[in-house]
């Protein structure tokens, strides 16, 4: 699995219908109307996020590695 930055993942989420609910420090919190889950994306400058964090966010949002 390739690693991506938080900024890039935010763009992907917005393309798939997620909308930014709020920003808490360096964490962007996204929600989607038809899904009751939220997605918390850490945006730390332009650094790539850890693979485990990325997998957790993808699982919560229903996205796959091919969506990246």
N, C-alpha and C positions, 0 to 999 in steps of 0.2 A: 504494500500500500504506500502510495506516495504521501509525503507530508505537505500540508498547505498552510498558509498563514491565516490568521483570524480574519483579516480584511477580505481575503479571497473567499473564504467560507461564507462571510456575510453576503457577498454578492451572489453566490450560488443559492443561498437560502431565499433571498429576495426574488430571484428568478423563478423559484418554485412556489411562490405564493406566501411565503412567510413575511410578516411585517414587524418592524422594530417597535417594541412596546416601550422600552426605556433603556437607559444606559446607567449602570451603577459602577462608577470608577472605570476600570478597563474592561468590564464585562458587558457585552451587548445582549439583551434579553429579547428574544423573538417569540412570537406567538402566531398561530394559524387558527382560523375560525373553526374549520371542520375537524381539527385535532385538539384534544384537551391538554396536550403536553406543551411545555415551553422548551426553548433551546437557549442555553446560555453559552455564548461564544466569547472566549478570552481573546482580546485584541491587544497584544503587547507589541507595540511598534510594528515592524514588518517581519517579526520572527515566526518561524514555522512552529505550529503547536505539536505537542507530543502525540504519537500514534494512538495511544489509549484514550486520550481526550477526544481525538477526532472520531474514533470508532464509537464512543459513547454518544456523541452528538449525532452521528449518522444514524445510529440505532433509534434514538429518540425521535428523530425527524422523519424516519422512513426513507431516507436517501440511501443510495448505494455508492460504491466506489466509482462506478462508471459515470455517475452524475457530476463528479468532480472534473 
